[in-house]
Amino acid sequence: MRPDLSQRPFELSVERVIAAPCNVLYRAWTDQIDQWIAEPGTVSMTVEPGAPFFFETRFEGQRHPHYGRFLQLVPDELVELTWVTGVPGTNGAETVVKVELAAQSEGTLLTLTHSGFPNEELKDGHAQAWPQGLVLLEQRMADHA
């Protein structure tokens, strides 16, 4: 079941062409999330629609738990999931991250849309963080391409 985002209208979108094929990036968001964003050893994830997941990230020495569930999975094309973090992430709001993958001659066009922020401040924080995350994704997945 999709969360009701009608009371949380703030959304952002970022695009990046990544020098890796769609299948590598799909696996990075599903089976290999601990190779780029999640702290190794913290991932509990079953990759199927409706299945919940958990992982932690570390930033500036702080632990940041991430919770969610998969909404849609289309191999090598789409990963859509809910995304819940504490302060200062989503402040406990269940947001939605949609990752669309499209093959390009130079790799994959990755379009990330993050919806359901309760305010502009949280959206803006993620608008600054996601481009950095996608750079890290590209760096870590270059070895798998």
For each residue, the residues with C-beta under 8 A, 3 or more apart:
1:
2: 71 96
3: 82 94 95 96 116
4: 7
5: 8 9 95 96 115 116
6: 9
7: 4 118
8: 5 93 95 115 116 117 118
9: 5 6
10: 115 116 117 118 119 120 122 123
11: 113 114 115 116 117 123
12: 113 114 117 123 126 127 130
13: 111 112 113 114
14: 111 112 127 130 131 134
15: 109 110 111 112
16: 109 110 131 134 135 138
17: 104 106 107 108 109 110
18: 25 107 108 110 134 137 138 141
19: 106 107 138 142 145
20: 24 25 107 108 138 141 142 144 145
21: 24 25 103 107 108 145
22: 25 26 76 77 101 102 103 108
23: 26 27 75 76
24: 20 21 27 28 141 144 145
25: 18 20 21 22 28 29 99 101 108 110 137 141
26: 22 23 29 30 75 76 77 79 101
27: 23 24 30 31 32 144
28: 24 25 32 33 35 36 137 140 141 144
29: 25 26 33 79 99
30: 26 27 33 45 47 73 79
31: 27 47
32: 27 28 35 36 144
33: 28 29 30 36 37 38 43 45 55
34: 38 39 40 41 42 43 55
35: 28 32 40 140 141
36: 28 32 33 136 137 140 141
37: 33 55 57 133 136 137
38: 33 34 42 43 55 56 57 66
39: 34 42 55 56 57 58 63
40: 34 35 43
41: 34
42: 34 38 39 54 55 56
43: 33 34 38 40 53 54 55
44: 53 54 55
45: 30 33 51 53 54 55
46: 51 52 53
47: 30 31 51 70 73
48: 51 70 73
49: 70 71 72 73
50: 69 70
51: 45 46 47 48 69 70
52: 46 67 68 69
53: 43 44 45 46 67 68 69 70 81
54: 42 43 44 45 65 66 67
55: 33 34 37 38 39 42 43 44 45 65 66
56: 38 39 42 63 64 65 66
57: 37 38 39 63 64 66
58: 39 61 62 63 64
59: 62 64
60:
61: 58
62: 58 59
63: 39 56 57 58
64: 56 57 58 59 85 86 89
65: 54 55 56 85 86
66: 38 54 55 56 57 83 84 85 89
67: 52 53 54 84 85
68: 52 53 81 82 83 84 94 97
69: 50 51 52 53 81 82
70: 47 48 49 50 51 53 73 79 80 81
71: 2 49 80 81 82 96
72: 49 78 79 80 98
73: 30 47 48 49 70 78 79 80
74: 77 78
75: 23 26
76: 22 23 26 101
77: 22 26 74 100 101 102
78: 72 73 74 98 99 100 101
79: 26 29 30 70 72 73 97 98 99
80: 70 71 72 73 96 97 98 99
81: 53 68 69 70 71 96 97
82: 3 68 69 71 94 95 96 97
83: 66 68 90 94 95 96 97 114
84: 66 67 68 90 92 93 94 95
85: 64 65 66 67 89 90 92
86: 64 65 89 90 91 92
87: 91
88: 91 122 125
89: 64 66 85 86 122 125 126
90: 83 84 85 86 93 94 95 116 117 118 122
91: 86 87 88 118 122
92: 84 85 86
93: 8 84 90 116 117 118 122
94: 3 68 82 83 84 90 116
95: 3 5 8 82 83 84 90 114 115 116 117
96: 2 3 5 71 80 81 82 83 114 115 116
97: 68 79 80 81 82 83 112 113 114
98: 72 78 79 80 112 113 114 115
99: 25 29 78 79 80 110 111 112
100: 77 78 110 111 112 113
101: 22 25 26 76 77 78 108 109 110
102: 22 77 108 109 111
103: 21 22 108 109
104: 17 107 108 109
105:
106: 17 19
107: 17 18 19 20 21 104 145
108: 17 18 20 21 22 25 101 102 103 104
109: 15 16 17 101 102 103 104
110: 15 16 17 18 25 99 100 101 134 137
111: 13 14 15 99 100 102
112: 13 14 15 97 98 99 100 130 134
113: 11 12 13 97 98 100
114: 11 12 13 83 95 96 97 98 117 123 126 130
115: 5 8 10 11 95 96 98
116: 3 5 8 10 11 90 93 94 95 96
117: 8 10 11 12 90 93 95 114 120 122 123 126
118: 7 8 10 90 91 93 122
119: 10 122 123
120: 10 117 123 124
121: 124 125
122: 10 88 89 90 91 93 117 118 119 125 126
123: 10 11 12 114 117 119 120 126 127
124: 120 121 127 128
125: 88 89 121 122 128 129
126: 12 89 114 117 122 123 129 130
127: 12 14 123 124 130 131
128: 124 125 131 132
129: 125 126 132 133
130: 12 14 112 114 126 127 133 134
131: 14 16 127 128 134 135
132: 128 129 135 136
133: 37 129 130 136 137
134: 14 16 18 110 112 130 131 137 138
135: 16 131 132 138 139
136: 36 37 132 133 139 140
137: 18 25 28 36 37 110 133 134 140 141
138: 16 18 19 20 134 135 141 142
139: 135 136 142
140: 28 35 36 136 137 143
141: 18 20 24 25 28 35 36 137 138 144 145
142: 19 20 138 139 145
143: 140
144: 20 24 27 28 32 141
145: 19 20 21 24 107 141 142
